[in-house]
Amino acid sequence: MNKVFFDSKEYIMPNGIKLLLVKKQTDLFSINAGVKIGSVYEAEGEKGISHFVEHMLFKGTENRDNEKLNDELENIGGEYNAYTDYNCTVVSISGLQEELKNAIELISDMLINSNFPKDEIEREREVILAEVRTSLDDIEDYSYKVAHEIAYKNSPLKYDTIGTEDNILKLKRKNLVDFYKRYYVPNNCCISIVSSLDYEEVYNIVSEYFKGWTPLEVKHNDIIIEDNINIKKISFKENIEQSSIVYIYTFHNLDKKHELALKILNHRLGASGNSILFRELREKKGLAYDVYSELDTTSFVKSMYIYTSVSKKNINKAIKCINLCIENINNGKYLFKKDSTAIMKKVLKTSVISTIEDTTSLCNYMLHQSIDGNDVYEFIDDMERLKNIKEDDIYETAKSVFNKPTIHILMPKESDGIE
């Protein structure tokens, strides 16, 4: 274990909970409890059920009604939240050190004893439907939603985590309770805690409140992994001024070394304020205000995205510009010299230190590394691998990834289309 960055311990508790603890000098604590269930594990008729259950965790338990539960969460005086991801549902609380025990007890009650009151289910159904409709009004969210729908044939990535309106309307209390009982079990749960307390003390608090949670066999649906479909599609939407363009590239066959090369490439292409896309589309041609690229290296996602928002008249120019940038990378016109890896190493180290110094970020990082099956100290190996990445590795990676994109163009409904 490398203690240069942070000191941690991992436990498997008697009932199967994976417990990750970090001890650091801080007056704050952060706790994340993640259950390994999210949208990629949902069956066809369940789309959105993980997210619905997440909402219901705050609506009452066998020991507290909705009002009492939320009052006690508020009384901690810190921050509390929950979210549903592709592969997990997470409840988090952060606050002053002296509130850690209360936070652990509250999370245990939510995960073990939620009771799904019928009236609360109906109220929350309307809240979630409003959330769905709000996301449809956001151009960027909607652009990605449609891009994912056209990029995959069978992959669960084609569906929003939030679910579909039809499914949200159809889900009954029995569906929610059965799903909760099936997946909210200790051997399907990972808890990460960052605090200044001794490991044994934190372990004992967790044990006190979670020891009565009974393990059950958990079976997850297989995740269908697909490459994106090579297609260009235009869709239309009313009441929007700007158009948007989304590119999706998948890269399921890259090893760790070439994924790192792709991170360097992504930083140079569109992840920085001095990127190729920023310079070409915004600085030189004035085609767009917002343009970026980003990576998702989660094991079943492995996708690179390019996004920009432009006026209708500039769509063709923007696509030609993006395609030329990609072509120039693939044919070696953009040079990636030693300073590219040196800069990327600084970027990685800055990101690591920023994460470590923030209690909440570190706690979240620990949880997701564990749920994704990665070593929490993987970044140390990455920094070593960076030393050995050459310019040719970056070009080789670019040629492997930058071909056959899914391209989605969103335009105002009254538009006539483009070439």
C-alpha positions as CSV (number, residue, x, y, z in Angstrom):
1,M,0.0,0.0,0.0
2,N,1.3,3.4,-1.0
3,K,0.7,6.0,1.8
4,V,2.1,8.9,-0.1
5,F,-1.4,9.8,-1.3
6,F,-3.7,8.4,1.4
7,D,-4.0,5.6,3.8
8,S,-6.9,3.1,3.4
9,K,-8.2,-0.2,4.6
10,E,-10.7,-2.6,3.1
11,Y,-12.9,-5.1,5.0
12,I,-15.5,-7.7,4.1
13,M,-17.9,-7.7,7.0
14,P,-19.5,-11.0,8.2
15,N,-22.7,-10.3,6.2
16,G,-20.9,-9.5,3.0
17,I,-20.7,-5.7,3.1
18,K,-17.5,-4.4,1.5
19,L,-16.3,-1.6,3.7
20,L,-13.6,0.9,2.5
21,L,-12.1,3.3,5.1
22,V,-9.8,6.2,4.7
23,K,-8.2,7.9,7.6
24,K,-7.0,11.5,7.1
25,Q,-6.6,14.7,9.0
26,T,-9.9,16.4,8.6
27,D,-12.7,17.9,10.7
28,L,-15.2,16.5,8.3
29,F,-16.5,13.0,7.4
30,S,-18.0,11.7,4.2
31,I,-19.9,8.4,3.7
32,N,-21.1,6.8,0.5
33,A,-23.2,3.7,0.5
34,G,-23.5,2.1,-2.9
35,V,-25.8,-0.8,-3.9
36,K,-24.7,-2.6,-7.0
37,I,-27.9,-2.0,-9.0
38,G,-28.4,0.5,-11.7
39,S,-30.0,1.0,-15.2
40,V,-27.7,-1.5,-17.0
41,Y,-29.0,-4.4,-14.9
42,E,-32.7,-3.6,-15.4
43,A,-34.9,-5.8,-17.6
44,E,-36.9,-4.4,-20.5
45,G,-40.0,-3.7,-18.4
46,E,-38.0,-2.3,-15.5
47,K,-36.4,0.8,-17.1
48,G,-36.2,3.5,-14.5
49,I,-37.0,1.2,-11.5
50,S,-33.5,1.7,-9.9
51,H,-34.0,5.4,-10.0
52,F,-37.5,5.2,-8.6
53,V,-36.4,3.1,-5.7
54,E,-33.6,5.6,-5.0
55,H,-36.2,8.3,-4.7
56,M,-38.3,6.2,-2.3
57,L,-35.3,5.7,0.1
58,F,-36.1,9.2,1.4
59,K,-39.8,8.7,1.8
60,G,-39.9,6.8,5.1
61,T,-38.7,3.7,6.9
62,E,-40.2,1.3,9.5
63,N,-38.7,3.6,12.1
64,R,-39.2,7.1,10.6
65,D,-41.9,8.7,8.4
66,N,-40.9,10.9,5.5
67,E,-40.9,14.1,7.6
68,K,-38.9,12.7,10.5
69,L,-36.3,11.0,8.2
70,N,-35.6,14.2,6.3
71,D,-35.6,16.3,9.4
72,E,-32.9,14.1,10.9
73,L,-30.9,14.2,7.7
74,E,-31.1,18.0,7.7
75,N,-30.1,18.1,11.4
76,I,-26.7,16.6,10.6
77,G,-26.0,20.0,9.3
78,G,-24.0,18.8,6.3
79,E,-24.9,17.7,2.8
80,Y,-26.9,14.6,1.8
81,N,-27.8,13.2,-1.6
82,A,-28.5,10.2,-3.6
83,Y,-28.1,9.3,-7.3
84,T,-28.6,6.4,-9.6
85,D,-25.8,5.5,-12.1
86,Y,-25.5,2.9,-14.8
87,N,-24.3,0.2,-12.4
88,C,-25.1,1.4,-8.8
89,T,-27.3,3.4,-6.6
90,V,-25.6,5.7,-4.1
91,V,-26.6,7.4,-0.9
92,S,-24.2,10.0,0.5
93,I,-23.8,12.2,3.6
94,S,-21.1,14.5,4.6
95,G,-20.7,16.7,7.6
96,L,-18.8,17.5,10.8
97,Q,-16.9,14.6,12.4
98,E,-19.2,14.4,15.5
99,E,-22.2,13.6,13.3
100,L,-20.6,10.5,11.6
101,K,-22.4,8.0,13.9
102,N,-25.8,9.6,13.3
103,A,-25.1,9.6,9.5
104,I,-24.2,5.9,9.5
105,E,-27.4,5.0,11.5
106,L,-29.6,7.0,9.2
107,I,-28.1,5.4,6.0
108,S,-28.5,2.0,7.6
109,D,-32.2,2.7,8.3
110,M,-32.8,3.8,4.7
111,L,-31.0,0.8,3.1
112,I,-32.5,-1.8,5.4
113,N,-35.9,-0.6,6.5
114,S,-37.5,1.6,3.7
115,N,-41.2,0.9,3.7
116,F,-42.5,2.5,0.4
117,P,-45.8,4.2,1.6
118,K,-48.4,4.1,-1.2
119,D,-49.2,7.8,-1.0
120,E,-45.5,8.7,-1.2
121,I,-45.1,6.5,-4.2
122,E,-47.8,8.4,-6.2
123,R,-46.4,11.8,-5.2
124,E,-42.9,10.7,-6.2
125,R,-44.1,9.3,-9.5
126,E,-45.2,12.8,-10.4
127,V,-41.8,14.2,-9.3
128,I,-39.9,11.7,-11.5
129,L,-42.2,12.4,-14.5
130,A,-41.4,16.1,-14.0
131,E,-37.7,15.2,-13.9
132,V,-38.1,13.3,-17.2
133,R,-39.8,16.2,-18.9
134,T,-37.2,18.7,-17.6
135,S,-34.4,16.6,-19.1
136,L,-36.2,16.6,-22.4
137,D,-36.2,20.4,-22.3
138,D,-32.4,20.5,-21.9
139,I,-30.8,20.5,-25.4
140,E,-27.6,18.9,-24.3
141,D,-29.3,16.1,-22.2
142,Y,-31.8,15.5,-25.0
143,S,-29.0,15.4,-27.7
144,Y,-27.2,12.7,-25.7
145,K,-30.4,10.8,-25.1
146,V,-31.2,10.5,-28.8
147,A,-27.5,9.8,-29.6
148,H,-27.5,6.8,-27.3
149,E,-30.8,5.6,-28.7
150,I,-29.4,5.4,-32.2
151,A,-25.9,4.3,-31.2
152,Y,-26.9,0.9,-29.9
153,K,-29.3,-1.9,-30.9
154,N,-29.5,-4.0,-27.7
155,S,-27.1,-2.4,-25.2
156,P,-28.8,-0.9,-22.0
157,L,-26.8,2.2,-22.7
158,K,-29.5,3.2,-25.2
159,Y,-31.9,3.9,-22.2
160,D,-31.8,6.8,-19.8
161,T,-31.1,5.9,-16.2
162,I,-34.2,7.9,-15.3
163,G,-36.3,5.5,-17.3
164,T,-39.2,6.0,-19.7
165,E,-42.5,7.7,-19.0
166,D,-44.4,4.5,-19.9
167,N,-42.4,2.4,-17.4
168,I,-42.6,5.0,-14.6
169,L,-46.4,5.1,-15.0
170,K,-46.7,1.3,-15.0
171,L,-44.5,0.5,-12.0
172,K,-46.6,-0.6,-9.0
173,R,-45.6,-0.7,-5.3
174,K,-45.1,-4.4,-5.5
175,N,-42.6,-4.0,-8.3
176,L,-40.6,-1.4,-6.3
177,V,-40.7,-3.5,-3.1
178,D,-39.7,-6.7,-4.8
179,F,-36.8,-5.0,-6.6
180,Y,-35.7,-3.4,-3.3
181,K,-35.7,-6.7,-1.5
182,R,-33.9,-8.5,-4.3
183,Y,-30.9,-6.1,-4.6
184,Y,-30.7,-4.1,-1.3
185,V,-28.8,-6.8,0.6
186,P,-25.4,-6.5,2.4
187,N,-23.5,-8.7,0.0
188,N,-24.5,-6.4,-2.8
189,C,-23.4,-3.2,-1.0
190,C,-20.2,-1.3,-0.7
191,I,-19.7,1.5,1.9
192,S,-16.8,4.0,1.7
193,I,-16.1,6.4,4.6
194,V,-13.5,9.1,4.9
195,S,-12.8,10.5,8.4
196,S,-10.1,11.2,11.0
197,L,-11.3,8.4,13.3
198,D,-9.4,5.2,13.8
199,Y,-10.3,2.3,11.5
200,E,-11.5,0.1,14.4
201,E,-13.8,2.7,15.7
202,V,-15.5,3.3,12.4
203,Y,-15.7,-0.4,11.7
204,N,-17.5,-0.9,15.0
205,I,-20.0,1.8,14.3
206,V,-20.8,0.3,10.9
207,S,-21.1,-3.1,12.5
208,E,-23.4,-1.8,15.2
209,Y,-26.0,-0.6,12.7
210,F,-25.6,-3.0,9.8
211,K,-25.0,-6.3,11.5
212,G,-28.7,-7.2,11.4
213,W,-28.9,-6.9,7.6
214,T,-29.4,-10.4,6.2
215,P,-27.5,-11.5,3.1
216,L,-29.3,-13.1,0.1
217,E,-28.1,-14.6,-3.2
218,V,-28.0,-11.8,-5.8
219,K,-28.3,-12.5,-9.5
220,H,-27.6,-9.6,-11.9
221,N,-28.8,-9.6,-15.5
222,D,-26.0,-9.9,-18.0
223,I,-24.8,-6.6,-19.5
224,I,-24.9,-6.6,-23.3
225,I,-21.8,-4.8,-24.6
226,E,-21.9,-3.4,-28.1
227,D,-19.8,-1.2,-30.3
228,N,-21.6,1.9,-31.4
229,I,-23.5,1.8,-34.7
230,N,-21.9,3.8,-37.5
231,I,-24.8,6.1,-38.4
232,K,-25.5,9.8,-39.0
233,K,-29.0,10.8,-38.0
234,I,-30.9,14.1,-37.8
235,S,-33.7,14.7,-35.3
236,F,-35.8,17.8,-34.8
237,K,-37.2,19.5,-31.7
238,E,-39.6,22.4,-31.2
239,N,-38.8,25.6,-29.3
240,I,-35.0,25.5,-29.6
241,E,-32.8,28.1,-31.1
242,Q,-29.5,26.3,-31.4
243,S,-28.6,23.0,-33.0
244,S,-26.3,20.4,-31.5
245,I,-23.9,17.7,-32.7
246,V,-22.9,14.6,-30.8
247,Y,-20.3,12.0,-31.8
248,I,-20.0,8.7,-30.1
249,Y,-17.0,6.3,-30.5
250,T,-16.7,3.1,-28.5
251,F,-13.3,1.4,-27.6
252,H,-14.0,-1.9,-25.9
253,N,-10.7,-3.5,-27.1
254,L,-8.1,-1.1,-25.7
255,D,-5.7,-2.2,-23.0
256,K,-4.7,0.0,-20.0
257,K,-1.7,1.5,-21.9
258,H,-3.8,2.6,-24.9
259,E,-6.6,3.8,-22.7
260,L,-4.0,6.2,-21.1
261,A,-2.9,7.2,-24.6
262,L,-6.6,7.9,-25.3
263,K,-6.8,10.1,-22.2
264,I,-3.8,12.2,-23.5
265,L,-5.6,12.3,-26.9
266,N,-8.9,13.4,-25.3
267,H,-7.2,16.1,-23.3
268,R,-5.6,17.5,-26.5
269,L,-8.7,17.0,-28.6
270,G,-11.4,18.6,-26.5
271,A,-11.0,18.4,-22.8
272,S,-9.0,21.5,-22.2
273,G,-9.5,25.2,-22.9
274,N,-6.6,25.1,-25.3
275,S,-7.8,22.0,-27.2
276,I,-7.8,21.3,-30.9
277,L,-11.6,21.5,-31.1
278,F,-11.7,24.7,-29.1
279,R,-9.1,26.4,-31.2
280,E,-10.6,25.3,-34.5
281,L,-14.3,25.6,-34.0
282,R,-14.4,28.5,-31.6
283,E,-11.1,30.5,-31.8
284,K,-10.4,30.3,-35.5
285,K,-13.8,29.9,-37.1
286,G,-16.2,31.3,-34.5
287,L,-18.7,28.4,-35.1
288,A,-19.4,27.5,-31.5
289,Y,-19.3,28.7,-28.0
290,D,-19.4,25.3,-26.3
291,V,-17.4,22.4,-27.7
292,Y,-15.7,19.6,-25.8
293,S,-14.8,15.9,-25.8
294,E,-15.0,13.5,-22.9
295,L,-14.3,9.9,-22.0
296,D,-16.2,7.3,-20.0
297,T,-13.8,4.4,-19.2
298,T,-16.3,2.3,-17.2
299,S,-15.8,-1.3,-18.2
300,F,-19.2,-1.7,-20.0
301,V,-19.3,1.8,-21.4
302,K,-15.9,2.6,-22.9
303,S,-17.0,5.6,-24.9
304,M,-15.6,8.8,-26.2
305,Y,-17.9,11.7,-26.9
306,I,-17.7,15.0,-28.9
307,Y,-20.3,17.6,-28.3
308,T,-20.9,21.1,-29.7
309,S,-23.8,23.5,-30.0
310,V,-24.1,25.6,-33.1
311,S,-26.5,27.7,-35.1
312,K,-28.5,25.9,-37.9
313,K,-26.5,27.7,-40.7
314,N,-23.2,26.4,-39.2
315,I,-24.0,22.7,-38.8
316,N,-22.3,21.6,-42.0
317,K,-19.2,23.8,-41.3
318,A,-19.0,22.4,-37.8
319,I,-19.2,18.8,-38.9
320,K,-16.6,19.3,-41.6
321,C,-14.3,21.0,-39.1
322,I,-14.7,18.2,-36.5
323,N,-14.1,15.5,-39.2
324,L,-11.0,17.4,-40.4
325,C,-9.6,17.6,-36.9
326,I,-10.1,13.8,-36.5
327,E,-8.6,13.2,-39.9
328,N,-5.5,15.3,-39.1
329,I,-5.0,13.4,-35.9
330,N,-5.2,10.1,-37.6
331,N,-2.8,11.1,-40.4
332,G,-0.3,12.6,-38.0
333,K,-0.7,16.3,-38.9
334,Y,-1.3,17.2,-35.2
335,L,1.9,16.3,-33.4
336,F,1.9,14.7,-29.9
337,K,5.4,15.1,-28.6
338,K,6.9,14.3,-25.2
339,D,5.5,17.4,-23.7
340,S,2.0,16.0,-24.3
341,T,2.6,13.2,-21.9
342,A,4.3,15.5,-19.5
343,I,1.3,17.8,-19.5
344,M,-1.0,14.9,-19.1
345,K,0.9,13.6,-16.1
346,K,0.5,17.1,-14.5
347,V,-3.2,17.0,-15.3
348,L,-3.6,13.5,-13.8
349,K,-1.6,14.4,-10.7
350,T,-3.6,17.6,-10.3
351,S,-6.8,15.6,-10.6
352,V,-5.6,13.0,-8.1
353,I,-4.5,15.6,-5.5
354,S,-7.7,17.6,-5.9
355,T,-9.7,14.4,-5.3
356,I,-7.6,13.4,-2.3
357,E,-7.8,16.8,-0.6
358,D,-11.6,16.9,-0.9
359,T,-13.2,14.5,1.6
360,T,-16.4,14.1,-0.5
361,S,-14.6,13.5,-3.8
362,L,-12.2,11.0,-2.2
363,C,-15.1,9.1,-0.7
364,N,-16.9,8.9,-4.0
365,Y,-13.8,7.9,-5.9
366,M,-13.1,5.0,-3.5
367,L,-16.7,3.7,-3.9
368,H,-16.7,3.8,-7.6
369,Q,-13.3,2.2,-8.0
370,S,-14.5,-0.7,-5.8
371,I,-17.8,-1.1,-7.5
372,D,-16.1,-1.0,-11.0
373,G,-13.6,-3.7,-9.8
374,N,-10.6,-1.4,-9.9
375,D,-7.8,-0.9,-7.4
376,V,-8.1,2.3,-5.4
377,Y,-4.4,3.0,-6.1
378,E,-4.7,2.4,-9.8
379,F,-3.7,6.1,-10.5
380,I,-0.2,5.3,-9.2
381,D,0.3,2.7,-11.9
382,D,-1.2,5.0,-14.5
383,M,1.4,7.7,-13.7
384,E,4.1,5.1,-14.2
385,R,2.6,3.9,-17.5
386,L,2.5,7.5,-18.7
387,K,6.3,7.5,-18.7
388,N,6.4,4.8,-21.3
389,I,3.7,6.2,-23.7
390,K,5.2,7.4,-27.0
391,E,3.8,9.5,-29.8
392,D,3.2,6.4,-31.9
393,D,1.0,4.9,-29.2
394,I,-1.3,8.0,-29.4
395,Y,-1.6,7.7,-33.2
396,E,-2.1,4.0,-33.0
397,T,-4.9,4.6,-30.5
398,A,-6.5,7.4,-32.5
399,K,-6.7,5.2,-35.6
400,S,-8.2,2.4,-33.6
401,V,-10.9,4.6,-31.9
402,F,-11.6,7.4,-34.4
403,N,-13.5,5.5,-37.1
404,K,-17.2,4.7,-37.7
405,P,-18.8,7.2,-35.3
406,T,-22.4,7.6,-34.3
407,I,-23.3,11.2,-35.2
408,H,-26.5,12.8,-34.0
409,I,-27.6,16.2,-35.2
410,L,-30.4,18.0,-33.3
411,M,-32.1,20.8,-35.2
412,P,-35.0,23.2,-34.6
413,K,-38.2,21.5,-35.8
414,E,-38.9,24.1,-38.5
415,S,-35.5,23.4,-40.2
416,D,-35.4,21.9,-43.6
417,G,-32.5,19.6,-42.8
418,I,-28.9,19.5,-44.0
419,E,-26.8,17.7,-46.5
